[in-house]
Amino acid sequence: MSDGSKRDERAFLKGLSGDVDAWLRGDTSRRTFLTRLAQLMGGAALTGPIVGMSSAGRASAAGAVKVELAPPDTPLGKAQVAAVEASTKGPTDGSAYRAVQAAKKLKGATLNVTYESGLQALEPKNYSGPQWQELTGIPQNVIELPHPDQYSKPIAEHIANSGAYDILDIEPAWIPSLANGGVIQPIDEFVSKYMNTADLDDYHPLYKYLPTYKGKRWGVFDDGDQLCLYYRKDVIGDPKLQQAYKAKYGQALRVPQSWDEYSQVAQFITDQLAPKVYGTANFRKAGSPGNQFAFVQEFRANGGAFFDPQTMKAQLNSPAGLKTFEQMTAQNKASVPGNNDLDAVAQWVAWLQGKVAMIYSWPPTGRMSENYSQRSKAINFVPKSEIVGKVGYAPMPGGHGEMASGYVKSLVAGSKNAEAAYLFMQWVTSPPVSLVRVMLPYTLRDPYRLSHYKSPLYRSLWPAAVEYLVTLNNSSNEAVLDMIMPGWQDYALSVDRMCTAVWAGQDAKAALQRAAGEWDAVTQKLGVEKQRDAYQQFMKLPGAYPDHTIATMGLGVKLT
């Protein structure tokens, strides 16, 4: 998407945000909302589905399909063969088999499924969509949406009663708003009827609970976006650097265990090796996103709380907030030039070119570092890795990395193909099928099942893949979550603006005070009582705060 298109999308969403919130509160009528929506869209008539279908989607729905398969003697090829066998031969009590057998009786349905535009949509176009159609005869239309539209357009389509979608790919943080607004429906009855419920216990415990809200299950989890630390073993272990670090600080140069140590190690490496190698690189570009995920994880590691649970007044302007900005500013200073304009892709480029000693980022970093992803032509936006075999994996400094974003597949309320849609959701996230999807070179779906982390096939993809998978699993035991409650989008954008202002030179305390005021305004707009209830729901989730994680609850699964 062009920069101009992105600005148009942001302008549209900014205008739509207040109207969506008003509709969800019941403060405006469907007619009033649709009139406002039409005005925001330039007077477009709302006489049917707002979204369109790509030519590829129309071809997929209308004609023959082709499943892209790896050679059967490769780890990925073996996983794909196993997924088909599980879907057609069984075990007969398996979720994949049950879903396929039930779906064969529902021919005639066509599923409209949303995905984020670009790489996320390649997987259902190339693998799971065609494979499902081949197995069941049920085609699907892959509807690509820019990330913000994945939230706003389903709301608009629901209000318009267009029936445009059957399955939504949504962030867990959006579940409360979409559930309260009647946009999505709980799936508990379908799970009881069709799923081998042992599959729920195959989820890492962090992800098992994420689709739940007010005692109901609002989808199936489908993307383990756990932030971890990636570091250059050859740099951290360099004898000359080890000696110099010991002489300066009186301690061993090691993988950082705290955020203060991270800044110190990063600055030391920059001082010693720049401009050839810098200590770190951070995704700090406004709107990328990134600032909100970075800030909220460090803020909570420093003891910060989002709200006063009684008054719901924002607690950003606090010693924890100031400490977080002190640490993040130190990270920026130790980073590659142009740090404040880096998004996740630009960060990856610097990392893969060997210009950086440490980064924290999403799980595709591990696959790209070993040139596994780059075997796909779709991954043409990143260079070949210059650091193959040199990468180590570790939990985040401070021990509580963000489970940043992720995806849940949710069933649209009022879908005319609800049963078929659910069955696809069950099949595509079942252990054997989901293993294929997280192993695809071009995929942006990341491991989330215990069977993914333990898979001999995945562990054989590169020499250190076992260390990578163990780190993802173990980090999830201590992870903290995005704020899963109504208003997260507005709260997150406020954090992004706050960070961007500080990077531009604004006083940190003033920025925190302003952002806290913006949070209070959002809370007032949505209703203090409603937000207090939502915050109470959020705090019950494992990972809401460092003292309430999967590990502290005694639910952790430790792999070695």
N, C-alpha and C positions, 0 to 999 in steps of 0.2 A: 504494500500500500504506500502511496506517495505521502510526503509530509503534509501536503495540502489536504489529502483525504483524511489523514489522522486528525488534523485540526478540525475538519468538518465533523468527524465522529465525536470528538470531545465536546464541541459546541452543542451538538445535538443532545448528547447525554447529559450535559450540564443543564440544558433547558428541560429535559425530560425528567430529571431526578426528582425535583420537587413535586411534579404532577404524579409520578409513580407513588411517592410516599403518601401523598394526599389520598390517592385512590385506595392504597392499602389500609389507611386509617379509616376509610369510609367517609372522608370529608368532601368528596367530590363524586359526581355521578359518572356512570360509564359514558354517557353522551358527552358530558363536559370534557372528560379525559380524551375521548376520541377526537373531539373538535380541536383541542389543544395539540394533540399529537399530529393531526393533519397540518396545522399551522407550522409546527416545528419542522415538518418534512416538506415544507414549501408548497402546501396546498394539495398534496397528493391525496387522491380519493382512497378511502379505506373500504373498498368494496370486495376485498378478498384477502388472501394471504399477502402479507407485506413482502416477504422474502421471495426470491426467485430460485430456480434450480439451475445449476450449471449444466452446460452441454454434456459434460462427463456424467453428471448425475442422471440426466434424461436418458443417455445411452445405457447406463447401468440398469435403469428401471425397465427399459423397453426391450433390450435384447440379451444376447448371450453374455456371459461373464467369464472372466479369466482370472484365476487365482495365481498370484505371483508366488512361486515356491523356490526355495533354495535347493541345491543338490542334496539328495537324500542321505549322502554319506557325511554331511557336515553336521555340526551340533544343531544349527537352526533347522536344517532339513529333517533331522531325526525328531526334533520337537514337533514339527509340523505333521509328520507321519503319525506320531503318537496322539496328537490332538484329533486327527480324523478318526483314528481307531477308537478313541474314547467316545467320540460323537456317534459312531455307527455300530460298534461292537460292544461297547461297554468298558468297565463294569456297568451293568444295567441299572444300578442304583446311583450312578454318578450323575452329577448335575448336567454335564454336557450331553450325555446320552438322553436323559429325561427331557431336556429342553428340545432336542432335535426331534424326538419321537412325538412329542406333543405338538410341535410346530408344524409337522407334516400334515396334520389334520386341519390346518388353518390356511391352506393355500388360497390365494386371492387377495391377501393383504399385501400392502406395500408400506414399508416403514420409513418415516421421515425423521432423520436423526441429525441433530446439530453437532458440529465440531468446530473448534477454533480453526480459522483459515490457515492454510499453509501446511507445514509439516504434520501437525496433528491429524489433518484430514487424509493424509496419504495412507495411513494404516487401514482405515475402513474401506477406502477405495481399492487398495491393492490386495488386501488379505481378508480381513474378517467379513466385510460385506459380501464379496464374491464367494467366499467359502461358505457362508451361511446360506446364500441363495442356492449354491450347488447342493448343499445338504438337505435343504427344506423346501426349496422352490419359492421362498419369500424374498423378494428383492428389497433393497433399501435405497433411498435418496440421501446422499450425504450433503447436508446443507452447511456450507462454510460461512461462519460469522466471525468478524473481528472480535477480539476478546471482550471488550465492553458490551457488545451486542449480545453476547451469550447470556447476559443477565437481562438486559432491557427489552430485547425483542420478544422473548417468550412471554413477558408480562403484557406487552402490547398485543400480541396474538391471542393471549388468553382473554383479555378484555374485549377484543374484537370478535371472540368466539369463532376464529377462522379455521381451527383444526389443522393448522399448518405443520405442527410437530407431533411426534409420538414419543420420542426419547430426547432428553436434554443432557448435554455434557456440561456440568456446572461445578463451580467451586463449592467445597463443603461450607464455606462461610456464607454462601447465599441461601442455604437450605431454610433457615428460619423465615426469611422474608418471603421466599417462594411458597413455603408451606402455609404460612399465615395468610397469604394472598390467594390461596386455592389454585396456584399455578401447577403444582405437582401433587401427586397423591401417594399415600403410604403403600408399601408393597408387602406388608406382613402376611396377608392372606395368600398371595402368590408364592411367597417364600415357603410357607407351611405346606402348600399344595405340591410344589414342584421341586424345590431345592433339596439336595442332600445337605442337611443343616450342619454336618461336620465340616463343610466348606467354610462356614463362618469362623470356625476355630482355626482354619488354615490362614486366615488373615493375620498379619501382625496385630497384636491387641490394640495398638494405636489406631489402626485403620478400621478395625472391626466396629469401633464405636462412632466413628466420624459421621456416618449417614443417619445417626439416630437423633431425634429431637422430640421432646415431650413424650417419651416412651414409645415412639413409633419409628419404623425404619423407612426412610424416604429415598432410598436408592441403594445401589451397590457401588462400593468404592472401586476406583479404577486407575489410580496413579499415585505412587509414593514419592512425592516431591520433597524428600528430606534433604535439607542443606547439610553438607559435610565439608571438612577441610581437606584440600588436595595440596600436597607439598612435594617439592623436589628432594628426593632422597640424596641425590648427589651433591646438592647445595648444603642441606642441613648436616650431612655427614662429612663434609669436606674437612680434612685434618687441619689445614691452615686457618679456616674460619673457626673451627672448634677451639683452637689454641688462642686466637685473638679474642674470641668472645669470653673465654674463661679469664683471660687477663684483664678484660675491661669490667666484667660483671661479677667475677668470682663464682660463676656457676656454669654448668654445661650448656652448650647450645643444643636445644632439643625442639621437638614439635611443641608449640605453645600450648600451655594448659589453662591459661586465663586470657582475658582480653587485654589486660595491661602487658602481659608477656608477649602477646601477639604483636602489639605495636612496637615493643622493644626489639624483638627479633627482626621484624620487617624493616625497621629503620636501620638496624645494624647491617643487614644484608645490602640495603640500598647504599649505605655509606661505604661499604667495602667493595661492591661489585658494579654499581651503576656507572655508565649507562648500559652496560652489557646485560646485567640482570638487576631487577628491582625486587624489593622485598615482597610487594603485594600489588594487586590491582582490584578495584572495587567497583561494583555497578552502582553508580551514583547519579546517573543521568535522570533528570526529571521526567516522570511519566513512563519510565522504561518497562516494567516497574522494577523496583529493587530497594529504594530507600525505606519504604515502609517495612519490608521484611527484615532488613538489616537492623533498623532501629528497634522494632518491637521485640526481637530476640535478645538484643543486648540490654535493653531497658529492663526486661524481666530478670535477666541474669544478674543485674545490679540491684535487684530487690524492688523494682518498680511495680506499681499496680495501675491498671487502666482507669478505674473509677473508685470512688468511695461507694461501697455497696449499699449504704443507706441513702445518701443524698444523690448519688449518681453524678456528682461533680467530678470532672476530669482531674486526674492526678499526674499529668505529664510534667507540670512545672514543679519539680521536686529534686532533691539531691540525686536520685537515680537518673532523672532526665539529664541533669548537668553532667554527671559522670559519663553517661552514654555519649554525649556530644564530645566530651574531652577525649574519649577513646576513639570515636569515629574520625575526629579531626586528626588525631595522631596517625591513624591508618591512612588517611588521605595524603598526609605529608610524606609517608614512606612509599607511596605508590608510584606507578609509571606516570610520566607526563600525560596530561589530559584526563586524569582520573575522574574528574567531575562530569565528564561527558561520556563516560563508558556505560553502555548497557551490557546485558549478559553476553551478547554475541561478541562485542568488541573486547570484553574481558577474556572470553574464550580464545580469541585470536591472539592476544598478547601472551596468554598462557601457552598455547600450542606452539608458538614461535620460540619458546624458551626464554622469553624476556622477563619472566616472573617466577619467584621462588615459592609463593604460597597464594592460593585463592580459596575462598569458600563459594560454593555454587551448587546448582542442581545436579542430580545424578548423571545426566548425559555427559558431564565432564569426564567421568571415568572411561566411558566408551570412546569418546573422542580422543582422549589422551593416548590411547593405544591404537589409534587408526582403525578401530573396528567400525565406527560409524561412517568414516570417510569412504568405505568401500561402496557406499550407495551414492549414486549421482545426485540424489536429492540433497545431500549434505554438501552442497557446493559453496556454502556461505562461510565455511571455516577452512583454514589451510590444513595441509598434512601436518601431523604432529611431529615435532622435533624432539620430543621428550619420551618417546616410547621406552618402556622398561625402567624409567627413572622416577615414577610417580608413586608416592605413598598416600594412604588414606587414613583419616583420623576424625574423631568426633570434633564438634565445634569447640573452640576455646570457650571456657566457662561451662562446658558440658551440656548446654541446653540449646541445640540448634533448632531453627524454625522448620516446621513442616509447612513449607511455603506454597500456598495455593493447592495444587493437586486437583483431581477430578473425581466426581461422582456421576454415575449414570442414573438419571431420575426419570420416572414415568410421568408423562404429562397428564394432568387431570382432564378427564373427558375424552381421552384418546379413543377413536373408533376402533383401534387395533390394540387395545390395552394388553390382552393376553399374549398376542404375538410379540408385542414390544417387550413385555417382561421376559418372555422366553429367550429372546435375543440377548437381553441384558444378562440373564443368568448364564447363558452359553458363553458369551464373549468374555466374561470375568471368571469363568470356571477355571480350576487349577491348570488343566492341560492346555486350554486355549489361551489363557492369559499369559502363560509362560512363553508361548510363541511371540505374542505381541510385545512383551518387554525385551525380547531378544532381537527383534528386527533392527537392522543397522540404522535405519532412518527414523525409528520410533522415538517419540518423546514421552512414551509411557514408561514409567520406572517401576522397579520391583516393589511389591507390597505384600505378597503372600510369603509365609514361611517356606512353602515349597519352592518359591522363586529363589530365595536366599540359599536354600540347601541343594538346588538342582545341580547334579553333576554336569549336565549339558551347559548350563550358563557358566558354571565355574571353570569350564574348559575353554571359554572364548579367548582368554589371554592368560599368561602365566600368573598374574596377580589378581585375577578376577575373584578368587575366593576371598582375598583380603578386602576387596571392594565390597562384596556382598555382605560379609560379616560386619563391616563398618556401618553400612546402611542399616542393617537390622539392629545392631546394638545402639546406634545413635537414636533410633526411633523409640527405644525404651525411655530415653531421657528428654525427648523432644517437647517443645512447646508449639502451640497451634496459633494460626491466625485467629482473630477475634470472630468467632462464629456466632453472630447475632445481627439483627437488623441494623442498618446504618454503617456496616463495615466499609462499604465502598467510600462513603463520605469521610469517615474517620481516617481511612488509609490515605485518601487524597490529601487530607489535611497534614498528615505526617510527611508525605512526599514534599508538599510545599514548604513545610517547616524546615526540613533538612536542606532543601535547595536554597532557602534563604540563608541558612547558616554557612553553607559552602560559599555563598556569594559575599559573606562578611558580616551578616547580621549577628548581633549579640545573641548567644545561645539562650540566655534566660528570657530575653524579650521574645524570641521565637517560640519558646516553650509556652510562655504566657499567652501569646496570640493563638497558638494551636489549641491550647486548653479551652480558650473562649470559643473557638470554632466547634470543638467537640461538644461543649455545653449547649451551643445553639442547635446542633444536630439532635442531641438528646431531647431538648425541649420540643423540637419540631415533631419528633416521633412519639413523644409522650414519656415523661419521666417514669410513670408507673409501669408502662409496657417495657421500657428499656431496663428497669430494675429487674423485672421478671426474666427478661431475656438474658441479662448478665448472670443471674442466679443459675439459669440453665447452662450457660457457657461454663461457669466455674465448676460444674459437676463433671465436665468432660476431662478425661485424662489428658494432661498437657496444657491445661489452661494456664497454670503457673508452675514454676520449678518445684514447688513443694507438693504438687499434685500431678505427678507424671505416671506413666505406666510403671516405671520402676518403683516409685514411692508407694504405689498402691499394691505392690507385690505381684504385678501381672507381667513383669518383664520376661522376655525370652532371650537368653544370652547364648550367642553362638561363638565358637572359637575356630 
